[in-house]
Amino acid sequence: MMQRRRTERGRRRRRRRIIARTLGVGVVLLMITGVALATFRYLPALNDARVLRIEIEAVGARLQRAGINIDRPELDSIQQDLTAARDRLDGLAGLLADDPLIGLARALPPTSADVRGADGIVSAAEDIFDAAESGLTIAGQYVEIRASQADDPEEASTLSLLVELMATTTEPAASASASLNRAETTLASVPADLAGPIESAREAMVTRVATYAPLLAGYVEVSASLPGILGWDEPRRYLVLTQNPAELRPTGGFIGSYGLVSVDRGSITERTFEDVYLLDYPMDYPYVEPPPLVTEHILRPGVSWGLRDANWSPDFPTSAQDALRLYVNASGDTDVDGVLALTTHTIDELLRITGPITVPDYDLTLASGETTLKVLERTRTSDDPDENRKSVLSALADELIPTLLALPPERWGVLLDAAGTFQAQRLLLAWFEDPAHQQLAIDNGFDGSVRSDAGDYLYAVDANVRPFTKLNAVTTRSLDLDVELDASGSARNTLDVTWDNQILAPESAPYRALPLGGEFRILGMYARVLIPVEAEVESVSQGNQVPLTTPSVVEEVAGRAGIGNYLRIPPGSTGLHYEWVSPDVAVTDEAGSVYRLTIQKQPGLLPGPITLTIRVPGGLAITDASTGLTVSGQTATLETTFDRDITVDLRYGP
């Protein structure tokens, strides 16, 4: 009996195992069949993804080739390609959303990741196409502006048309930017290493988003504020400081003249330039106490601070507000919305775009590189205090500005490219009373502030003081900085600054011929070196006329420590030697230490050589360095022309 029961239980167990195996085989067969059927529908979807990638790349390439020179036929053709690609995308999206076999493939492990990746790519592509359509809407308006300007340049200036474009396309640009941001987020969630066509489509979209998202974000930022700066919402009026870099001052040069410029919806409605002495020298305005160093090195005791010497601070927002205050004090004119500053080097860069400009009333033709000398020759001939010696600048502006505003559309790209040079070399500085407008200047590097970057810092600032000369036009300056890092992250800095006064060189003969006074060969210099405010100044020495052993002044300047010295620079080379320690400027993390150094370039200063040497502590090695640095053992070096700000990073560790 017991045997019979055991046999029966064994038979039941065997039947269950057989049933289980049969069900298992059935499930596997069902899965194989499902995957096969799903793949049958899924593979065409992969092919559509591949073709879609090719179409996206083609549209992107065409846009890049066209650039700002895009015309109506090219725009229409791109729109057709985009529409065809959008139709393909809509078909692919419908297949992924509605097809039951694709749904099965989404649920089954062998194809689940790929299908879900395709879902993400389609979603991102929809956002990219939305952004592209908004972008083409903006491009359409831009093409119309180009066409109208080409057909009738006199109807409206380029500036007013572009202001209108920016002011009226902020909303579609913001929509496009938001779409690309969503696409970027979606693509980041799609895993890599999926099926080839899916991964290829993802990479193509990531590349396009990385290219266009920053451009759109920048356009949104600029279009939100620049039209207002140029008078879109209400007329704006600016005080313009025209600085002479041949007589260098901290923000670019001596303010020999000033201008007032008004803009209304992008059209310039006022443009006048005056000799600054006609404003400053009557001295029938309330007395303003100058900074002590201005009195000591520029003015006589008891003389009021005036606009001509307003730019004593190397921090342009500070100097701009001083200039506005002094202008209002002398003129009583309070209708000013901001301060702009340029130099004769700025005019040279504009002439590089326009070509030579003729000023008929002054029998003057100016080409790029000639502005400083020719303006000096035209403004140093009259001793009449009531004559506007700088009227040539107004006449030049009357010729140069309309020429710029009438540039044909095919030259607009050159003007936009020059904006990078204006920013990098500080050829244009701006301060605005409106905080939003000022933020735009800060974000785009036109504010001229003393930089507040973390890490080590150096800003050598020159000011031409008594005896007043124009020798900065023939004087170059070189910097040789040696940085030795210690184990605690502090940096011992040794700096040699050398000025080379080339007034006796043959090529300086035109400057020797200028009627500039008896001490013309000696450059009076008040030199400041700005370093981290926590730095410990150890010594300042040398100087080939009056040897220096200690700093004449150590003061805080715009959040930095400023070391100031006066020296006279005769023909030939004159130098100063500085030593200081910047404490705790290297940052340590789990991977080692990072040293960052920012060296700021002064506006108006002629480009000169700079040599940088950085040494890391003994027993440590340099593991990474900024482009441009040459690494040899424990030392990194840089030799270049100093014509813009320099920032270097150095990582080192065991």
C-alpha positions in Angstrom: 0.0 0.0 0.0 2.7 2.4 1.0 4.6 1.4 -2.1 1.6 2.2 -4.3 1.2 5.7 -2.7 4.9 6.4 -3.2 4.6 5.4 -6.9 1.6 7.7 -7.3 3.4 10.6 -5.8 6.4 10.1 -8.1 4.1 10.0 -11.1 2.5 13.3 -10.1 5.9 14.9 -9.6 7.0 13.7 -13.0 3.8 15.1 -14.6 4.4 18.5 -12.9 8.0 18.6 -14.2 6.8 17.7 -17.7 4.1 20.4 -17.5 6.6 23.0 -16.2 9.1 22.1 -18.9 6.4 22.3 -21.6 5.2 25.7 -20.3 8.8 26.9 -20.1 9.5 25.8 -23.7 6.2 27.5 -24.7 7.1 30.7 -23.0 10.5 30.7 -24.6 9.0 29.9 -28.0 6.5 32.7 -27.5 9.3 35.1 -26.6 11.3 34.1 -29.6 8.3 34.4 -31.8 7.4 37.8 -30.3 11.0 39.1 -30.6 11.1 37.9 -34.2 7.8 39.6 -35.1 8.8 42.7 -33.2 12.2 42.8 -34.8 10.5 42.5 -38.2 8.7 45.8 -37.4 11.6 47.2 -35.3 14.3 47.0 -37.9 12.6 49.4 -40.3 12.3 51.8 -37.4 16.1 51.5 -36.9 16.5 52.3 -40.6 14.3 55.3 -40.2 16.4 56.4 -37.3 19.5 56.1 -39.4 18.0 58.2 -42.3 16.7 60.7 -39.8 20.2 61.1 -38.4 21.6 61.8 -41.9 18.9 64.4 -42.5 19.5 66.2 -39.2 23.2 66.3 -40.0 22.5 67.6 -43.5 20.2 70.4 -42.3 22.7 71.4 -39.6 25.6 71.5 -42.0 23.7 73.6 -44.5 22.8 76.1 -41.7 26.4 76.3 -40.7 27.6 76.9 -44.2 25.0 79.6 -44.8 25.7 81.4 -41.6 24.7 85.0 -41.5 24.9 85.2 -45.3 21.8 83.0 -45.7 19.4 84.2 -48.4 15.8 83.5 -49.2 16.4 80.6 -51.7 18.7 78.8 -49.3 16.3 79.4 -46.4 13.4 78.0 -48.4 15.4 74.9 -49.4 16.4 74.3 -45.8 12.8 74.7 -44.7 11.8 72.0 -47.3 14.5 69.6 -46.0 13.4 70.2 -42.4 9.7 69.5 -43.3 10.7 66.2 -45.0 12.7 65.2 -42.0 9.9 66.2 -39.7 7.5 64.0 -41.7 9.9 61.1 -41.2 10.1 61.8 -37.5 6.3 61.9 -37.2 6.1 58.5 -38.9 8.7 57.1 -36.6 7.0 58.5 -33.5 3.7 57.0 -34.6 5.2 53.6 -35.1 6.9 53.6 -31.7 3.7 54.8 -30.0 1.0 52.7 -31.7 2.5 49.5 -33.1 1.6 46.5 -30.9 4.7 44.6 -31.9 7.0 47.5 -31.1 5.1 47.6 -27.8 6.0 44.0 -27.3 9.6 44.7 -28.2 9.6 47.4 -25.6 8.5 44.9 -22.9 10.8 42.0 -23.8 14.4 42.1 -22.3 16.3 41.5 -25.6 15.0 44.7 -27.2 13.6 46.7 -24.3 16.6 49.0 -23.8 16.9 49.8 -27.5 13.2 50.6 -28.0 13.2 52.7 -24.8 16.3 54.5 -26.1 14.5 55.1 -29.4 11.6 56.6 -27.4 14.0 59.0 -25.8 15.6 59.9 -29.1 12.3 60.6 -30.8 11.2 62.8 -27.9 14.5 64.7 -28.1 14.2 65.0 -31.9 10.7 66.5 -31.6 12.1 69.2 -29.3 15.0 69.8 -31.7 12.7 70.2 -34.6 10.5 72.6 -32.6 13.7 74.6 -31.9 14.7 74.5 -35.6 11.3 75.8 -36.7 11.5 78.7 -34.2 15.0 79.4 -35.5 13.9 79.4 -39.1 11.1 81.9 -38.1 13.9 84.2 -36.8 16.0 83.5 -39.9 13.1 84.5 -42.1 12.8 87.9 -40.5 16.6 88.3 -40.7 16.6 87.4 -44.5 13.9 90.1 -45.0 16.1 92.7 -43.3 19.1 91.7 -45.4 17.0 92.0 -48.5 15.5 95.4 -47.6 18.9 96.8 -46.7 20.4 95.6 -50.0 17.5 97.0 -52.0 17.4 100.4 -50.3 20.3 101.2 -47.9 18.9 104.7 -47.3 15.5 103.5 -46.0 16.7 102.4 -42.6 20.1 101.9 -41.0 21.4 98.4 -40.4 21.5 99.1 -36.7 17.9 100.1 -36.5 16.8 97.0 -38.5 18.8 94.6 -36.3 17.5 96.2 -33.2 14.0 95.6 -34.4 14.9 92.0 -35.2 16.2 91.3 -31.7 13.4 93.1 -30.0 10.7 91.2 -31.9 12.3 87.7 -31.8 13.1 87.3 -28.1 10.0 85.1 -27.6 10.7 82.6 -30.4 14.3 82.5 -29.4 13.4 81.8 -25.8 11.1 79.0 -27.0 13.8 77.5 -29.1 16.3 77.6 -26.3 13.8 75.9 -23.9 13.2 73.2 -26.5 16.9 72.5 -26.9 17.3 72.4 -23.1 14.6 69.7 -22.9 16.3 67.8 -25.7 19.6 68.0 -23.9 18.0 66.6 -20.7 16.3 63.8 -22.6 19.4 62.8 -24.5 21.4 62.6 -21.3 18.9 60.0 -20.0 19.3 57.8 -23.0 22.0 55.1 -22.2 24.9 54.7 -24.5 26.0 51.5 -26.3 22.6 50.8 -27.8 21.9 49.5 -31.3 24.2 51.2 -33.9 21.6 53.4 -35.6 20.1 54.5 -32.3 23.5 55.4 -30.8 24.5 57.1 -34.0 21.3 59.2 -34.0 21.8 60.1 -30.3 25.4 61.2 -30.9 24.3 63.4 -33.9 21.7 65.1 -31.8 24.0 65.6 -28.8 26.5 67.3 -31.2 23.9 69.6 -32.7 22.4 70.5 -29.3 25.9 71.3 -28.0 26.6 73.5 -31.0 23.4 75.5 -31.0 22.1 75.6 -27.4 24.8 78.1 -26.2 24.3 80.3 -29.3 20.6 80.4 -28.7 21.0 81.1 -25.0 23.4 83.9 -25.8 21.0 85.4 -28.4 18.1 85.2 -25.8 20.3 87.1 -23.3 21.5 89.7 -25.7 18.1 90.3 -27.4 16.5 90.8 -23.9 18.7 93.8 -23.1 20.6 95.1 -26.2 17.5 96.6 -27.9 16.8 98.6 -24.7 20.4 99.8 -24.6 19.9 101.0 -28.2 16.7 102.8 -27.4 14.0 100.4 -28.4 11.7 101.1 -25.5 12.8 104.7 -24.9 15.6 107.0 -26.2 18.9 106.5 -24.5 21.8 109.0 -24.2 25.4 108.2 -23.4 28.5 110.0 -22.4 31.4 108.8 -24.6 35.0 109.1 -23.3 37.4 109.3 -26.2 40.7 108.2 -24.7 44.2 108.8 -26.1 46.4 105.7 -25.5 49.5 107.6 -26.4 49.0 109.3 -23.0 48.0 106.1 -21.2 45.7 106.2 -18.2 44.2 103.2 -16.3 41.1 102.7 -18.4 42.8 103.3 -21.8 44.2 106.8 -22.1 43.9 110.4 -21.3 40.3 111.7 -21.8 41.2 114.5 -24.3 37.7 114.8 -25.6 34.2 113.5 -24.8 31.1 113.0 -26.8 27.3 112.7 -26.3 25.5 110.1 -28.4 21.7 109.5 -28.3 19.9 106.5 -29.8 16.2 106.0 -30.5 15.1 102.6 -31.7 18.5 101.9 -33.1 18.8 105.3 -34.9 21.5 107.7 -33.8 19.8 111.0 -33.2 22.6 113.0 -31.5 26.4 112.8 -32.1 28.7 115.5 -30.8 32.3 115.5 -29.6 34.0 118.3 -27.7 37.5 119.2 -26.4 37.4 118.3 -22.7 39.2 121.5 -21.8 36.2 123.5 -23.0 34.3 121.7 -20.2 36.9 121.6 -17.5 38.9 124.8 -17.7 36.3 127.5 -17.0 36.2 126.0 -13.5 33.0 127.9 -12.7 31.5 124.8 -11.1 31.5 123.4 -7.6 34.9 122.2 -6.4 35.4 118.4 -6.2 38.3 117.0 -4.1 40.5 114.7 -6.3 41.9 111.5 -5.0 45.2 112.3 -3.2 47.4 110.5 -5.9 45.7 112.5 -8.6 46.6 115.7 -6.8 50.1 114.5 -6.2 51.0 113.3 -9.7 48.6 115.1 -12.1 46.9 118.2 -10.7 48.2 121.1 -8.6 46.9 121.6 -5.0 43.6 123.4 -4.9 42.6 122.4 -8.5 39.2 120.7 -8.8 38.9 117.2 -10.1 37.6 117.3 -13.7 36.4 115.0 -16.4 39.8 114.8 -18.2 41.4 113.0 -15.2 38.3 111.0 -14.1 39.6 107.6 -15.1 42.1 107.2 -12.3 40.7 103.9 -11.1 41.6 100.8 -13.2 38.1 99.5 -12.4 36.0 100.9 -15.2 32.6 100.9 -13.4 34.3 103.1 -10.7 35.9 105.4 -13.3 32.8 105.6 -15.4 30.7 106.7 -12.4 33.4 109.2 -11.4 33.3 110.5 -15.0 29.6 110.9 -15.1 29.6 112.7 -11.7 32.3 115.1 -12.8 30.6 115.7 -16.2 27.3 116.5 -14.5 29.1 118.8 -12.0 30.7 120.8 -14.7 27.8 120.9 -17.2 24.6 120.5 -15.2 23.5 118.0 -17.8 21.9 115.0 -16.0 20.2 113.3 -19.0 22.7 110.5 -19.3 22.0 106.8 -19.2 25.5 105.4 -19.2 29.2 105.8 -20.1 31.1 104.3 -23.0 34.9 104.5 -23.4 37.0 103.9 -26.5 40.5 104.7 -27.8 42.1 105.5 -31.1 42.9 101.8 -31.2 39.1 101.3 -31.4 38.9 103.5 -34.4 41.8 101.6 -36.0 39.9 98.3 -35.6 36.8 99.9 -37.2 38.8 101.2 -40.1 40.1 97.7 -40.6 36.4 96.9 -41.4 35.5 99.9 -43.5 38.8 100.6 -45.2 40.3 104.1 -45.3 37.9 107.0 -44.4 38.3 110.5 -45.8 37.3 113.6 -43.7 37.0 116.3 -46.4 36.8 119.4 -44.2 40.2 118.5 -42.6 41.9 117.2 -45.8 42.4 114.0 -43.8 42.4 110.3 -44.9 42.7 107.7 -42.1 43.6 104.1 -42.6 43.8 101.4 -39.9 46.9 102.0 -37.7 47.2 105.7 -38.4 44.6 107.1 -36.0 46.7 107.9 -33.0 49.4 109.9 -34.8 47.2 111.7 -37.3 44.7 112.8 -34.6 47.6 114.1 -32.5 48.9 116.0 -35.5 45.5 117.6 -36.0 44.8 118.4 -32.4 48.1 119.9 -31.2 48.2 123.0 -33.3 46.0 125.6 -31.5 46.6 127.5 -28.3 43.2 129.2 -28.3 41.4 128.0 -25.2 38.0 128.7 -26.8 38.7 126.6 -29.9 37.4 123.0 -30.1 40.7 121.4 -31.0 39.0 118.0 -31.1 36.4 119.0 -33.7 38.2 116.7 -36.1 36.8 113.8 -34.1 33.2 114.9 -34.7 34.0 115.2 -38.4 35.5 111.7 -38.4 32.5 110.3 -36.6 30.3 111.9 -39.2 32.1 109.9 -41.9 32.9 106.7 -40.0 29.5 105.9 -38.3 27.4 106.2 -41.4 29.9 104.0 -43.3 29.6 101.3 -40.7 25.8 101.5 -40.6 25.6 101.2 -44.4 27.8 98.1 -44.6 26.3 95.7 -47.2 24.8 92.5 -45.8 27.7 90.4 -47.0 30.0 92.5 -44.7 27.9 92.1 -41.5 29.8 88.9 -40.6 33.1 90.9 -40.5 31.5 93.4 -38.1 30.3 90.6 -35.8 33.6 88.9 -35.8 35.2 92.2 -34.7 33.1 92.1 -31.6 35.3 89.4 -30.2 38.4 91.6 -30.7 36.7 94.5 -29.1 35.9 92.4 -26.1 39.3 90.6 -25.8 41.4 93.7 -26.3 39.1 96.0 -24.3 38.6 98.4 -27.2 35.1 99.3 -26.0 34.1 99.6 -22.3 30.6 100.2 -21.1 28.8 101.1 -17.9 25.0 101.5 -17.7 22.8 102.9 -15.0 20.1 100.2 -15.7 21.2 97.1 -13.8 19.9 94.7 -16.5 21.9 96.6 -19.1 25.0 96.6 -16.9 24.6 92.8 -16.4 24.7 92.3 -20.1 28.0 94.2 -20.3 29.4 92.1 -17.5 28.3 88.8 -19.0 29.9 89.6 -22.3 33.1 91.1 -21.0 32.6 94.8 -21.9 32.4 96.1 -18.3 36.1 96.7 -17.8 36.0 95.7 -14.1 39.0 94.6 -12.1 38.5 90.9 -12.2 37.6 89.0 -9.0 38.6 85.5 -10.2 39.5 83.0 -7.5 43.2 82.0 -7.2 46.3 84.1 -7.9 46.0 87.4 -9.8 48.1 90.0 -11.4 47.1 93.3 -13.1 49.9 95.8 -14.0 48.4 99.2 -14.6 50.3 102.2 -16.0 49.3 105.9 -15.8 51.1 108.6 -17.8 51.6 111.5 -15.3 54.0 114.5 -15.0 55.9 115.2 -17.1 52.9 114.7 -19.5 53.9 113.2 -22.8 52.6 111.1 -25.6 55.4 108.6 -25.2 53.1 105.5 -24.6 52.7 105.5 -28.4 56.4 104.5 -28.7 56.9 102.6 -25.4 56.4 98.9 -24.9 56.2 97.0 -21.7 57.3 93.5 -20.9 56.4 91.3 -18.0 58.5 88.4 -16.6 56.6 86.6 -13.8 58.1 83.7 -11.8 55.8 81.7 -9.5 57.1 79.2 -7.0 54.4 77.1 -5.2 55.0 75.6 -1.8 53.5 72.6 -0.1 50.8 74.7 1.7 49.4 76.1 -1.6 50.9 79.5 -1.3 52.7 81.2 -4.3 55.9 83.2 -4.1 55.7 85.7 -7.0 58.7 87.5 -8.5 57.8 90.0 -11.2 60.1 92.1 -13.4 58.4 94.9 -15.4 60.5 96.5 -18.1 59.5 99.6 -20.1 61.3 100.3 -23.4 61.1 104.0 -24.3 61.8 104.0 -28.1 61.4 107.8 -28.7 65.0 108.0 -30.2 64.4 105.1 -32.6 64.2 106.1 -36.3 60.6 105.0 -36.6 59.6 107.4 -33.8 60.6 110.5 -35.8 56.9 111.5 -36.4 56.4 111.7 -32.7 59.6 113.6 -32.1 58.3 116.2 -34.5 55.1 116.9 -32.5 55.0 120.2 -30.6 54.8 118.6 -27.2 57.2 120.4 -24.9 60.7 120.3 -23.5 60.5 117.1 -21.4 59.0 115.1 -24.2 61.7 112.4 -24.1 61.0 111.4 -20.5 57.9 109.4 -19.7 56.4 110.1 -16.2 54.9 106.9 -15.0 52.8 106.0 -12.0 52.9 102.2 -12.1 50.5 100.0 -10.1 50.6 96.3 -9.7 47.3 94.8 -8.5 47.6 91.4 -6.6 45.4 89.4 -4.3 44.3 91.5 -1.3 45.6 88.9 1.1 49.1 89.0 -0.5 52.2 89.9 1.6 54.3 92.5 -0.2 58.0 91.8 0.4 59.9 94.2 -1.8 59.9 96.6 -4.7 63.3 97.7 -6.1 65.3 99.0 -9.0 64.6 102.0 -11.2 67.5 103.5 -13.2 67.0 107.1 -12.1 65.9 107.0 -8.5 66.5 103.5 -6.9 63.5 102.1 -5.1 63.6 99.9 -2.1 60.0 100.0 -0.8 56.6 100.5 -2.3 55.6 104.2 -2.3 51.9 103.2 -1.8 50.1 99.9 -0.9 46.4 100.4 -1.0 43.2 98.5 -1.7 42.0 99.0 -5.3 38.6 97.4 -6.3 39.1 94.5 -3.9 42.8 94.0 -4.8 46.0 95.1 -3.1 47.7 97.8 -5.3 51.4 98.4 -5.1 52.1 101.9 -6.5 55.3 103.6 -7.6 56.2 106.8 -9.5 59.2 106.7 -11.8 60.7 108.6 -14.7 61.4 106.6 -17.8 64.1 108.1 -20.1 64.9 106.7 -23.6 65.9 103.1 -23.3 64.9 100.4 -20.8 63.7 101.0 -17.2 62.5 98.3 -14.9 60.9 97.5 -11.5 61.3 94.3 -9.6 58.5 93.1 -7.3 58.3 90.2 -4.8 55.2 89.1 -2.9 53.5 86.0 -1.5 49.9 85.1 -2.4 48.8 82.8 0.5 46.7 79.7 0.0 45.9 80.3 -3.7 46.2 76.6 -4.8 43.1 74.4 -4.1 43.6 70.8 -2.9 41.2 68.0 -3.7 41.4 64.2 -3.7 43.2 64.2 -7.0 45.9 66.7 -6.0 46.2 70.5 -6.1 45.1 73.1 -8.7 46.8 76.5 -9.1 44.9 79.1 -11.2 46.5 82.4 -12.2 44.7 85.3 -13.9 46.7 88.1 -15.6 44.6 91.0 -16.7 45.4 93.2 -19.7 45.1 97.0 -19.4 43.0 98.8 -22.1 45.0 101.0 -24.5 48.3 99.4 -23.6 50.5 98.4 -26.7 50.9 94.6 -26.9 54.2 93.5 -25.3 55.9 90.2 -24.5 55.1 88.2 -21.3 57.0 85.3 -19.9 55.5 83.1 -17.2 57.3 80.4 -15.2 55.5 78.2 -12.6 57.3 75.7 -10.4 55.5 73.1 -8.3 56.9 71.9 -4.9 59.6 69.3 -4.8 58.5 65.7 -4.9 55.3 66.6 -6.8 54.6 66.4 -10.5 52.5 68.4 -13.0 49.6 66.2 -14.1 47.7 68.6 -16.3 48.2 72.1 -17.6 46.2 74.7 -19.7 46.8 74.9 -23.4 49.8 77.0 -24.2 51.8 76.0 -21.1 54.9 74.0 -21.9 55.6 71.5 -19.1 59.1 70.2 -18.4 59.5 68.2 -15.1 58.2 70.3 -12.3 58.1 73.5 -14.3 55.5 75.0 -16.7 56.3 78.0 -18.9 54.5 80.4 -21.2 55.9 82.9 -23.6 53.4 85.0 -25.6 52.3 88.5 -26.7 50.2 90.1 -24.0 47.3 91.5 -25.9 44.4 90.1 -23.9 43.7 88.5 -20.5 45.5 85.3 -19.7 44.1 82.6 -17.4 46.2 79.4 -16.8 45.4 76.3 -14.7 48.0 73.8 -13.4 47.2 70.5 -11.7 49.9 68.8 -9.7 50.3 66.0 -7.2 52.3 63.0 -6.1 
